[in-house]
């Protein structure tokens, strides 16, 4: 039995693999998915004790640690790449927010960008949900439409089409 403890030395409490077989790699995959020893045993047709022994073996702990180190390295690399782009992203946001009306950046885009910037800096815009109920006459609705036509929001005219009542 290459790579494993001889049969006479085995006991449910002490047996551990010394190298990972294809079946052990499948156990490792299922462990990484968060399955319990019992569930892994059911899937692979072995006892939960065998899965526990493999999970707690030195060779499996080393394999899992290598995977964790690789995942940590990937996270750190991604973080570094994002930090390198932070200044460029800030410049893009700044150019959108400071664009003149001639540059054609719609006010709603500017508002959206401003909300994102404020949110990411811990100063999110206040959230307010107003639920108003009312009964309006035809004259009230005409007055609201007239006032809406005269509204200016962030230097751009809010367009409201006349609708037939």
Protein Blocks (a to p, Z undefined) as FASTA:
>chain_A
ZZiacfklgcfklgccfbdcfklmmmmmmmmnopafklmmmmnopafklmmmmmmpmklm
mmmmmmmmmmmmmmmmmmmmmmmmmmmmmmmmmmmmmpcfklopafklmmmmmmmmmmmn
opaccdddddddddddfklmmmmmmmmmmpceehiacddddddZZ
